[in-house]
């Protein structure tokens, strides 16, 4: 992008996005529920505002830009992956994979490491399911029961569950945040994973040690039987393994669905019609997110045409004079948007285009950009007292989400590790084009 392009930027082009944030944040503050106003309504109102701006441009031309942005190949591929990820998650859940995975972990856990074990189980479930909220819902009641039976700190135990949930939210190939980060930067899923794992895995190990130290003298056990079947864990293991070795995510998800379905037929968990229903339910559960990606793609394109992206790029560039500074800037932008929207997927989709232009301007490898977006989106999301994760688990335990925040060790350390990685330029990669 040359200097003349940057000079075309206009701050007024950002008004639709301001409207979106004001509607979303304002409704949350007034109602006390940041999910009260349907997010699609807020985005649609912002799109209408964008269409009414720039009267020099014919309305039909604006509609063309809207539909081109909404139908961009990266957006459409993101939508397909979202739908497949939802289908896989629902079929695997229907087979009983979640229950077997949880019970397997509880069976092999030593009593002295129950909290550490809950964190590790949370890591595996979240990276397998691709949903932090789903992990919280699955493990929340177990955490509450553990606290009640042992007298251990409820906020500490729930903080361990949140920490495990955010590990997979940041790394899983079927996590909506990971999909958004990868597709907005046009990089391979496996490439982003390989960059991210060097930061996330050591952070997870340190987190486990911290929880171990905090619960060193605490004893306890979980009563009752915990039956599991290894065959039901296979779909998660297969998806994880093939994703790590670099198989195309579409193939991975289709294969995961087929394997989960085969296990379901073998175990007589469902028949053909029930299997198809699970597929439909899983896809339906991702429809709002898919529509959100499409509408935000169109909104961002209208803002770009009107000069909003160039204005942001010019403004940010004035305050950045190095590649590391640009990475910190991207981290800050996604963090601010996550704080504003209480949803790291929305934040990443919203700033993805701007982050890509910043990375291109300062020569940042797009794999690093995708990693930065996902790391800091997850780090902020994991400590938000009004985010879905903390609200969900606090509701199960009937305590304040603020009480859990100090024990959300992994998201806190992940943010710190992300900043250290930026400062150290780690991991190191040469700049290259991505197909």
Protein Blocks (a to p, Z undefined) as FASTA:
>chain_A
ZZklmmmpcfklmmmmmmmmmmmmmmmmmnopaklpgfklmmmmmmmmmmmgoklbcfkl
mmmmmmmmmmgmklmmmmmmmmmmmmmmmmmmmnommmmmmmmmmmmpcfklmmmmmmmm
mmmmmmmnopaklmmmmmmmmmmmmmmmnopafklmmmmmmmmmmmmmmmomkbfklmmm
mmmnopafklmmmmmmmmmmmmmmmmmmmmmmmmmmpgcddedjddddfklmmmmmmmmm
mmmnopafklmmmmmmmmmmmmmmmnomacfklmmmmmmmmmmmmmmmmmmmmmmmmmmm
mmmmnommmmmmmmmmmmpcbfklmmmmmmmmmmmmmmmnopaklmmmmmmmmmmmmmmm
nopafklmmmmmmmmmmmmmmmmfkbmklmmmmmmnopafklmmmmmmmlmmmmmmmmmm
mmnopacddddddZZ
